[in-house]
Every structure is written in structure tokens, then in C-alpha cells.
Amino acid sequence: MNTDNFIKFTSMGLALWGVVNILMKFMPEYATQLPLPVYEFFYSITVNTEPSPTPETMPLETIEPDSDFGS
């Protein structure tokens, strides 16, 4: 693969990535109409602006004491 083809493929990939980001961010009503595998792939390659929960901020499961435990 020569340098000219590499530059063409790279620029095409960046252009498609930009289009996917625009689709997912500004037109989600169309993005959700895509087949699920396509949507999941597009979501995985886009810039996720929502922060993922850290272990410190995740809610803890509360365990209720069993009333019959001590009997």
C-alpha cells in the first residue's frame, strides 16, 4: 500500500467517523432506527459524552435483615 492510498483511506475513515458522530449526537431519532448491531457499533466508535459511573458513585445494594434469622 503506497502513501497516497493510505492517506485516502485515513481521510475516508475520519470523514465516516465524523458523520457517525453527527448522526449519533444530533439525529438520534434516525440512529435508533438502525439495526441493533449497526447502532451498537456506531455507539462504540463515537465520542461518549455521558460520564460512566465510577465505583464510588454507583449505588450499593442494600441487604435487608431477615426477620427469621435470629429465631
C-alpha positions in Angstrom: 0.0 0.0 0.0 1.5 3.3 -1.0 1.3 6.5 0.9 -1.4 8.0 -1.4 -3.8 5.1 -0.7 -3.0 5.3 3.0 -3.9 9.0 3.1 -7.1 8.3 1.1 -8.2 5.5 3.4 -7.4 7.5 6.5 -9.2 10.6 5.4 -12.2 8.5 4.3 -12.2 6.8 7.8 -12.1 10.1 9.6 -14.9 11.5 7.4 -17.1 8.5 8.1 -16.3 8.7 11.8 -17.4 12.3 11.8 -20.6 11.5 10.0 -21.4 8.8 12.5 -20.7 11.2 15.4 -23.0 13.8 14.0 -25.7 11.1 13.4 -25.5 9.8 16.9 -25.4 13.2 18.7 -27.7 15.4 16.6 -30.0 12.9 15.0 -30.7 10.2 17.5 -34.2 9.6 16.2 -32.6 8.3 12.9 -29.8 6.5 14.6 -32.2 4.4 16.7 -33.9 3.2 13.6 -30.8 1.4 12.5 -30.4 -2.4 13.1 -29.2 -3.1 16.6 -25.7 -4.4 15.6 -25.1 -1.3 13.5 -26.3 1.0 16.2 -24.1 -0.7 18.8 -21.1 -0.5 16.6 -21.7 3.2 15.8 -22.2 3.9 19.6 -18.9 2.1 20.4 -16.9 4.2 18.0 -18.5 7.6 18.8 -17.3 10.0 21.5 -19.4 9.2 24.5 -20.2 12.5 26.3 -22.0 10.9 29.2 -19.7 10.1 32.1 -19.7 6.5 33.1 -20.4 5.8 36.8 -17.4 5.2 38.9 -17.4 2.6 41.7 -17.6 5.4 44.3 -20.8 6.8 42.8 -22.6 3.6 41.9 -25.5 2.8 44.2 -24.8 0.0 46.7 -27.3 -2.9 47.0 -28.8 -2.9 50.4 -29.4 -6.2 52.1 -32.4 -6.2 54.4 -32.0 -8.2 57.5 -34.1 -11.3 57.6 -36.6 -11.3 60.4 -36.4 -15.1 60.8 -32.6 -15.1 61.1 -32.4 -14.9 64.8 -35.3 -17.3 65.6 
